[in-house]
Amino acid sequence: MNTILLFTCLFIFLAMGMPVAIGLGLSSLLTIFFFSQDSLASMSIKLFETSEHYTLLAIPFFVLAGNLMSTGGVARRMVNFAIAAVGHMRGGLAIASILACMLFAAVSGSSPATVVAIGSIVIAGMMKNGYTKEFAAGVICNAGTLGILIPPSIVMVVYAAVTEVSVGRLFMAGVVPGILLGLMLMAAVWWRAGKLQLTPPAKAPLREVLSKFRESMWGLALLGIIMGGIYGGVFTPTEAAAVAAVYALFVAVFIYRDLGFKDLPEVFLESSKTTVMLMFIVANALLFAHVLTTERIPQTIAESILGMGMTPWMFLIVVNVMLLVAGAFMEPTGVILILAPILFPIATQLGIDPIHLGVIMVVNMEIGMVTPPVGLNLFVTAGVTKMTLMQVTRAALPWLSVLMVFLIIITYIPAITLALPNAIFGP
């Protein structure tokens, strides 16, 4: 009965349009009030304790670093380097846009931020060079999803906090899949551009490529600092996030000088708003997870699935369908926080690596970013291009097939995800 009440209340609240965080918290409290032995006083303590999770400290720092990089001209320099490097290829400007999204994803950790930072620069340039607005919007909307797959990723931090897996291992697991998806999108652009019969720009001389690389080097160095520091044992992922924020501030204000001291209060305010929103969702979702664990709901579901004789590959089909549906109606953090505590113990009992499961969930959330009705990247792209939501959706759907094929590959070839973390940390 408690399981039915918990999920019924949650679905009713979400269907009513209630914010995810409030729906999670309120359904948890109602279940505790009517069926659990826990007191409401202990739940208030639990609500604050969840916010003190050490891993979650990485979120505000990564958010701040991403905002500083977005506002501080780093994205523009990355775009210039990408165009100089690959702009001469067939479909070169679109391919350069994907490369720029990959580079910016490696310093931002956010898909919407990647779409805004790169899209606001490249979409107008692509249209001037003969690309249709729909083509440009579709490419950027889908390539922007790399922001939560290529580390550092805020969504990965949330998954690690819920399941207590290694953030560093999870970050490393996203590197090869992120590069693979970027290359698949580039290949799709190259093939599609052949039908458009566009004339690419002249190949940039090596001197110009090196010059543009030097200009963007300060931003790109952030990835080396984060990943090198974590895997070199210099600092933890949470400490790496703090270092990233300080470094981004230094680069934006003192190196590139695109931000003045008068601009910083607005950047800090926007970062605070995003952090408060995320942390409020996280706190209520972890309270929801606590109720799940206390009432042994994941264990009961796991026993039922194992009793049905479901194999790992069959379970992963169910996981993908469930996540694709949930991702279409909720933002990624909420989906991860609700479903990870349920799916994690089942996957563990079936012998599925929790790191592999984490990457599968992140890829599903990428697809959710470009799936109506609540795909965040669709709304952001519509804002950047001044297109309607329906126009952006139609533009993004052809490229969505690439992400679906990629999801199948990642789901059933775990070596792509696990090879790098296993090589560094051991199996």
C-alpha positions in Angstrom: 0.0 0.0 0.0 2.8 2.4 0.9 4.4 1.9 -2.6 1.1 2.6 -4.3 0.5 5.7 -2.3 4.1 7.0 -2.9 4.0 6.7 -6.7 0.3 7.6 -7.1 0.8 10.8 -5.2 4.0 11.6 -7.2 2.3 11.1 -10.6 -0.8 13.0 -9.6 1.3 16.0 -8.4 3.4 16.0 -11.6 0.3 15.7 -13.7 -1.1 18.8 -11.9 1.9 20.7 -13.0 3.5 20.9 -9.6 7.2 21.5 -9.6 9.3 18.3 -9.4 11.0 19.1 -6.2 7.7 19.8 -4.3 6.0 16.8 -5.8 8.9 14.6 -4.6 8.9 16.1 -1.1 5.1 16.1 -0.6 4.6 12.5 -1.8 7.4 11.4 0.6 5.8 13.3 3.5 2.4 11.8 2.9 3.7 8.3 2.7 5.6 8.8 6.0 2.6 10.4 7.7 0.2 7.6 6.9 2.3 4.4 6.6 5.8 4.9 7.9 7.2 4.6 11.5 9.5 7.6 10.9 8.4 10.9 12.5 8.0 14.1 10.6 10.6 15.7 12.8 13.2 13.2 11.7 12.3 13.8 8.1 13.0 17.5 8.5 16.5 16.6 9.8 16.9 14.2 6.9 16.0 16.9 4.4 18.8 19.1 5.6 21.3 16.2 5.9 20.8 15.2 2.2 21.9 18.7 1.3 25.2 18.2 3.2 26.4 15.4 0.9 30.0 16.2 0.2 29.8 15.2 -3.5 27.0 17.7 -4.1 29.3 20.6 -3.2 30.7 20.1 -6.8 27.4 21.4 -8.3 27.5 25.1 -7.3 31.2 25.3 -8.3 30.7 23.7 -11.7 27.6 25.9 -12.3 29.7 29.0 -11.5 32.6 27.9 -13.7 30.3 27.2 -16.6 28.6 30.6 -16.3 31.9 32.4 -16.1 33.1 30.5 -19.2 29.9 31.2 -21.1 29.9 34.9 -20.3 33.7 35.4 -20.5 34.3 34.9 -24.2 35.7 31.4 -23.9 33.0 29.9 -26.2 33.8 32.4 -29.0 37.5 31.5 -29.0 36.7 27.8 -29.1 34.4 28.4 -32.1 37.1 30.3 -33.9 39.6 27.5 -33.2 37.1 24.8 -34.4 36.4 26.7 -37.6 40.1 27.1 -38.4 40.7 23.5 -37.7 37.9 21.7 -39.6 35.9 24.5 -41.3 37.3 23.6 -44.8 35.7 20.2 -44.8 32.4 19.4 -46.5 29.8 20.8 -44.1 32.8 22.3 -42.3 31.0 25.1 -40.4 28.5 22.6 -39.0 31.2 20.1 -38.1 33.2 23.0 -36.5 30.0 23.8 -34.5 29.9 20.2 -33.2 33.6 20.3 -32.3 33.0 23.6 -30.5 30.2 22.0 -28.5 32.5 19.1 -27.6 35.2 21.5 -26.4 32.8 23.7 -24.5 31.0 20.7 -22.9 34.4 19.8 -21.4 34.4 23.0 -19.4 30.7 23.7 -18.7 28.9 20.5 -17.6 25.5 21.7 -18.9 23.6 21.1 -22.1 21.5 24.3 -22.2 24.6 26.4 -21.4 26.4 24.7 -24.4 23.5 25.5 -26.7 23.4 29.1 -25.7 27.2 29.7 -25.7 27.9 28.0 -29.0 24.5 28.5 -30.8 24.4 32.2 -30.3 27.7 32.5 -32.1 27.6 29.8 -34.9 24.0 29.7 -36.1 24.0 33.2 -37.7 27.4 32.4 -39.3 26.1 29.1 -40.7 23.1 30.9 -42.2 25.4 33.4 -43.9 27.2 30.6 -45.5 24.2 29.0 -47.1 22.9 26.7 -44.4 19.2 26.8 -43.6 18.2 28.0 -40.2 16.5 24.6 -39.6 19.7 22.8 -40.4 21.8 25.0 -38.1 19.2 24.8 -35.3 18.9 21.0 -35.5 22.7 20.5 -35.4 23.3 22.7 -32.4 20.2 21.5 -30.5 21.5 17.9 -30.7 25.2 18.6 -30.4 24.5 20.7 -27.2 23.4 17.5 -25.5 27.1 16.6 -25.2 27.3 19.1 -22.3 26.0 16.4 -19.9 28.0 13.4 -21.3 31.5 14.8 -21.8 32.9 15.4 -18.3 32.7 17.3 -16.1 28.9 16.8 -16.0 26.5 18.0 -13.4 24.1 15.2 -14.1 26.9 12.7 -13.5 27.6 14.3 -10.2 24.0 13.9 -9.2 24.0 10.2 -10.2 27.2 9.6 -8.2 25.7 11.3 -5.1 22.5 9.1 -5.3 24.2 5.8 -6.0 27.5 6.5 -4.1 29.7 5.5 -7.1 33.0 7.2 -7.8 32.6 10.5 -9.5 36.1 10.3 -11.0 35.3 6.9 -12.5 32.0 8.1 -13.9 33.7 11.2 -15.4 36.3 9.0 -17.2 33.5 6.7 -18.4 32.0 9.6 -20.3 35.1 10.5 -22.3 35.0 7.8 -25.0 31.2 7.8 -25.5 31.3 11.6 -25.7 33.9 11.6 -28.4 32.1 8.8 -30.2 28.8 10.7 -30.3 30.5 13.8 -31.5 32.1 11.9 -34.4 28.8 10.3 -35.2 27.1 13.7 -35.4 30.0 15.0 -37.6 29.6 12.0 -39.9 25.9 12.7 -40.3 26.5 16.3 -41.0 29.2 15.4 -43.6 26.8 13.0 -45.3 23.9 15.5 -45.2 26.0 18.4 -46.4 26.9 16.5 -49.6 23.2 16.9 -50.6 23.2 20.7 -49.9 26.1 21.4 -52.3 27.6 24.1 -50.2 31.0 25.6 -50.9 33.2 25.3 -47.8 35.6 28.1 -46.8 39.2 27.9 -47.9 41.5 25.8 -45.7 43.1 27.9 -43.0 46.9 27.9 -43.0 48.6 26.1 -40.1 49.8 29.4 -38.7 46.1 30.6 -38.3 45.1 27.2 -36.7 47.9 27.5 -34.2 47.0 31.1 -33.5 43.4 30.3 -32.8 44.4 27.4 -30.6 46.6 29.7 -28.5 43.7 32.1 -28.1 41.5 29.3 -26.8 44.2 27.5 -24.8 43.3 29.2 -21.5 39.8 27.8 -21.7 40.8 24.4 -22.9 43.4 24.2 -20.1 40.5 24.0 -17.7 39.7 20.4 -18.8 43.4 19.4 -18.2 43.3 21.0 -14.7 40.0 19.2 -13.8 40.8 15.8 -15.2 44.5 15.9 -14.6 44.0 17.0 -11.0 41.4 14.3 -10.3 43.3 11.4 -11.9 46.7 12.6 -10.7 45.5 12.4 -7.2 46.0 16.1 -6.6 42.4 16.8 -5.5 38.9 15.1 -5.3 36.2 15.9 -7.9 34.5 18.3 -5.5 37.8 20.1 -4.9 38.3 20.1 -8.7 35.0 21.9 -9.1 36.2 24.6 -6.7 39.5 24.9 -8.5 37.6 25.2 -11.8 35.5 28.0 -10.5 38.5 30.0 -9.3 40.4 29.3 -12.5 37.4 30.4 -14.7 37.1 33.6 -12.7 40.8 34.3 -13.2 40.7 33.6 -16.9 37.5 35.6 -17.6 38.6 38.7 -15.6 42.4 38.9 -15.8 43.4 36.9 -18.9 40.7 37.5 -21.5 39.2 40.5 -19.7 35.8 39.9 -21.2 34.3 40.3 -17.8 34.8 43.3 -15.5 34.3 43.4 -11.8 31.0 45.2 -12.3 29.7 42.1 -14.3 30.5 39.6 -11.6 27.5 40.2 -9.3 25.1 39.3 -12.1 27.1 36.1 -12.9 27.2 35.1 -9.2 23.4 35.8 -8.9 22.5 33.7 -12.0 24.8 30.9 -10.7 23.1 31.1 -7.2 19.6 30.8 -8.8 20.6 27.7 -10.7 22.3 26.2 -7.7 19.4 26.8 -5.4 17.0 25.3 -7.9 19.1 22.2 -8.4 19.8 21.7 -4.7 16.2 22.0 -3.8 15.3 19.3 -6.3 18.2 17.1 -5.0 17.3 17.5 -1.3 13.6 16.5 -1.9 14.7 13.7 -4.3 17.1 12.2 -1.7 14.3 12.4 0.8 12.2 10.4 -1.7 15.1 8.0 -2.1 15.2 7.6 1.7 11.5 6.6 1.8 12.1 4.1 -1.0 15.0 2.6 0.9 13.2 2.6 4.3 10.2 0.9 2.8 12.4 -1.6 0.8 10.7 -0.6 -2.4 13.7 -1.1 -4.7 14.4 -4.5 -3.1 10.8 -5.6 -3.7 10.9 -4.5 -7.3 14.3 -6.2 -7.8 13.0 -9.5 -6.3 9.9 -9.3 -8.6 12.1 -8.7 -11.7 14.5 -11.5 -10.8 11.6 -13.8 -10.1 10.3 -13.1 -13.6 13.6 -14.5 -15.0 14.5 -11.2 -16.7 18.0 -11.2 -18.3 20.3 -8.2 -18.2 19.7 -7.3 -21.9 15.9 -7.5 -21.4 16.2 -5.3 -18.3 18.2 -2.7 -20.2 15.4 -2.5 -22.8 13.0 -1.8 -20.0 15.4 0.8 -18.5 15.8 2.6 -21.9 12.0 2.7 -22.6 11.3 4.0 -19.0 14.0 6.6 -19.2 13.0 7.8 -22.7 9.4 8.3 -21.6 10.5 10.0 -18.3 13.0 12.2 -20.1 10.4 13.6 -22.4 8.4 15.0 -19.5 11.0 15.9 -16.8 14.3 17.5 -16.7 17.4 15.2 -16.3 18.2 15.9 -12.7 14.7 14.9 -11.5 14.7 11.7 -13.6 18.1 10.6 -12.3 17.1 11.3 -8.7 13.8 9.5 -8.9 14.8 6.4 -11.0 18.4 5.8 -10.0 17.6 4.6 -6.5 15.2 2.1 -8.0 17.2 0.9 -11.0 20.6 0.8 -9.3 20.0 -2.2 -6.9 18.3 -4.2 -9.7 21.2 -3.6 -12.1 23.7 -4.6 -9.4 21.9 -7.9 -8.8 21.8 -8.6 -12.5 25.5 -8.0 -12.8 25.3 -4.7 -14.7 28.2 -2.4 -13.9 26.8 0.7 -12.0 29.1 3.0 -14.0 27.7 1.5 -17.3 24.2 2.1 -16.0 25.1 5.7 -15.1 26.3 6.4 -18.7 23.2 4.7 -20.1 21.0 7.0 -18.0 22.9 10.1 -19.0 22.6 9.2 -22.7 18.8 8.7 -22.3 18.7 12.2 -20.6 20.6 13.6 -23.6 17.7 12.3 -25.8 15.2 13.7 -23.4 16.8 17.1 -23.9 15.7 17.2 -27.5 12.3 15.4 -27.1 9.1 17.3 -26.7 7.2 18.4 -24.7 9.8 19.3 -22.0 13.1 19.1 -23.9 15.2 21.9 -22.4 17.5 22.2 -25.5 14.4 22.7 -27.7 13.3 25.7 -25.6 16.9 27.1 -25.4 17.4 26.7 -29.2 14.1 28.4 -29.9 15.2 31.3 -27.8 18.5 31.6 -29.6 17.1 31.3 -33.1 13.8 33.1 -32.5 12.0 30.1 -34.0 8.8 28.6 -32.6 9.1 25.4 -30.5 7.4 23.4 -33.2 9.9 24.6 -35.8 12.8 23.7 -33.6 11.3 20.3 -32.9 11.0 19.5 -36.6 14.5 20.7 -37.2 16.0 18.5 -34.3 14.1 15.3 -35.0 16.2 14.1 -38.0 19.4 14.3 -36.0 17.7 12.5 -33.1 18.1 9.3 -35.0 21.9 9.5 -34.5 21.4 9.7 -30.7 19.0 6.7 -30.8 21.6 4.6 -32.7 24.2 5.8 -30.2 22.0 4.7 -27.3 21.8 1.2 -28.7 25.5 1.0 -29.2 26.3 2.3 -25.6 23.7 0.0 -24.0 24.9 -3.2 -25.5 28.7 -2.6 -26.0 29.7 -1.8 -22.4 33.4 -1.9 -23.3 33.0 1.5 -24.9 32.0 2.9 -21.6 34.2 0.8 -19.2 37.4 0.4 -21.1 39.0 3.7 -20.0 38.0 3.8 -16.3 39.0 0.1 -16.0 42.4 0.8 -17.6 43.0 3.7 -15.2 41.4 2.4 -11.9 41.3 -1.3 -12.6 38.2 -3.5 -13.1 
